[in-house]
Amino acid sequence: MNDSAVINIENWLCQAKSGNIDALGRLLSAYMNYLKTLAHAQMDDRLRRRVGASDIVQETLLEAHRDFLHFVGKSPAEFNGWLRTILINNLKRAIECHLMTAKRDVRRELSLEDLKGRADQSAARLEAFLAAPNSSVSSDMQRHEALIRLSDSIARLSEEHREIIILRHVRGLPFKDIAEQLNKTSGAVRMIWMRAIEKLRETSVSSTGR
């Protein structure tokens, strides 16, 4: 989403359900960085070397646009869940397509149910990561708009900072595991994390105009 773009998920969803193609386009575009954040959290290095999270998200959005008439829900939460289901199916296909040499192990370790559970946990962690000033939002619409703005802010971080935020707050890894994965010391990871949190705050404040 553009920094200055107004987000109105509930309105766009209602208009899209009424057949407004432009509203559907705005609705799907709003979820791009949110889906990208979730996809990135589910992909290991083996898969990332073969396909990008952006490619999987693009495929997800194209399928959602094509199949929107089959979406029977009415709320932002239901739409969010529908998009995640499409994303999970595309992740599973990507794993099977690009990791054929380990197909048997991948299917055993990452079944569709496993992927769904992991993606749902990542979505819950991302929602829990919403900054304290947003903790008062209670409506379904407000929560989803806050999640989208948070995801947009994460997407604007540097690659290193974005990776730390996703590993820590979307995948839920302890600093020790992040350090091993990034081949850094735990102390170095904590320093990068603190800088990433500060940059995220600055980006979030800048994008909302607060």
N, C-alpha and C positions, 0 to 999 in steps of 0.2 A: 504493500500500500504506500502511496505517496504520503510524506510527512504531514501535509496539510489536508489530506483527505478526511472527510467526515465519515465516521463509521456508524452505520445504523442497521445492524444485522436484522433486527426484528422486522423493520420496514422493508428491507430488500428481500427478505424471505417471503413476506406476504405478497409483495409485488411479483416475485418470481413464480409463486404458486398460482398467480392470476395470469401467467403467460408473458410477463414482461422480460424479454430476453436481455435487455440492458441491465436490469436489476439482478438477473441471474449472474451475468458477467461480473458485476461489482461484488456480489456475494462470494463467488468462488475466488476472485482475486484477493479478497480480504483474508481468506484462510491460507493463502499460499505459504507465508512464512511460518505459520502455526504448524501446518502439515510438514514443512521442511524440517522444523525443529524435532518433531516426533520421529520422522523417518531417519534423520541423522543419528538419533539416539539408539535406534534399533539395528544399525548397520555396523558390522565390524570391519577391520582393515581389509580383509580379503574381499569383501563385497564392494567396499568403496574404491578399490583399485580397478574395478571393472564397470561400475555404474555409479553415477552421482545421485545424491538425494534429490536434486533438482529434477533429474530425469524421471524418477519415480513419482514425484509430486505432479509434474506436468502431465504424466499419463493418468494419474488419479483425477486431476481436474478435468481433463478431456472426457474421461469416462463419466464423471459426475454430470457434466454438461449434457452429454449424450443421453444419460439415463435418468435425468431429473424428473421426468414424468412418472417414473416408478417410485419416487420418494413419497411416502405416505404420511410422514410426520408433519408436525406443525410448529414445533418449538425450535429455538436455536440449539438446545441440548440434543434433540433428536437429529437435527441436521449435522451437528458435530459428530455424533456417533455414526451416522451413515457415511460421512466422509472418511472417518477412521477405518471403517470396515473395508471400503474400497482401497484405502492405502495399505492396509494389512494384506489383502489379497495380492496386490501388486508387489509388495515386499516378498511374499512367499514365492511368487513366480520368478522374481529376480534372483532369489537365492537358488532356486532349482535350475535356472537357466545359466547363471554365471559361475556356479560352484558345482558343476556336474561331477568333478573328480571326487568330491566328498558327498555326493548325493545321499548315500545311505545314512551317513552320520548326521547330515544337516536335517534330513527329514525326521530323524529320531529326536534330535535335540531342539529343533525349531519347528514344531508342528504349527498348524494354523491356530490352534487353541493357545499354544505357548506364545506365539506372536501377539495374539489378541490380548493376553494377560499382561505381557510386557508393555504393549502400547497403552493399555488402559492405566497401568501404573505410572508410565511416563506422563500421561495426560494429567493424572491426579497430582503428581509432583509439580508439574508446571503450574497448575492452578494454585497449589500451596505456596509457590514461590512468588506469587503476586505481592508486590511491595505493601508494607503496612498501611500507607494511605489509602490503598484500594480495598483494605479488609472490610470496610463498611458496606461495600456494594453487596446487595443481596439478591437482586432480581436476576433471572436467567439471562436477560439481555445484557445487563451491566457486566456480569461475570464474563460473558463471551467477548464482549467488546474490550474488556480489560485484558483478557488473554491474547487477543489479536494484537493489541498495542504492545504488550510485553514481548510477543514473538517478533514483531517488527523491530523492536529495540534490540533484541538479541541478534537479529539478522544484520544490524548495522555495526556490530562490534567487529574488531579485527578477528582474523581466523583463530589466532591463539586464544584470545579472550572468549570467543564464542565456544570453542571446544571445551574450555575449562567449565564454563557455565553449564553446558549441556551434560558433560560427564558428571558434574557435581549435583546439579539441581534437577536434571531431567532423567538421567540414568540412575542417580542416587548413589554414586560410588564414593567410598571414603577416600580421603586424600592419599592414603598409602597406595591404594589401587590405581588412582589416577597417576601418581608419580611413576609407578611401574609401567603403566601403559605408555606414558609420554617419555620414559627414560630420563626422568628428572628426579631430584631429591624432593622429599615431602615439603621441606622448607621453601624450595623454589616454587613448587606448585601453590603453596599457600600465598606467597607473595603475588604471583600472577593472578590468583583468584581474587585477592583483595583489590588489585588494580582493575580487574574485570568488573567487579561489583560496583566500583566507583564510576567507571565508564558507563556502565549500564544505567546507573542513576542519572548521570548527566544526559545520556541519550534520551531516557524516558522523560525527564523534565523538559528537555528541548522540544521533543515531539508533541508534548501536550500543552506547551506554552505556560506551564505553571512556574 
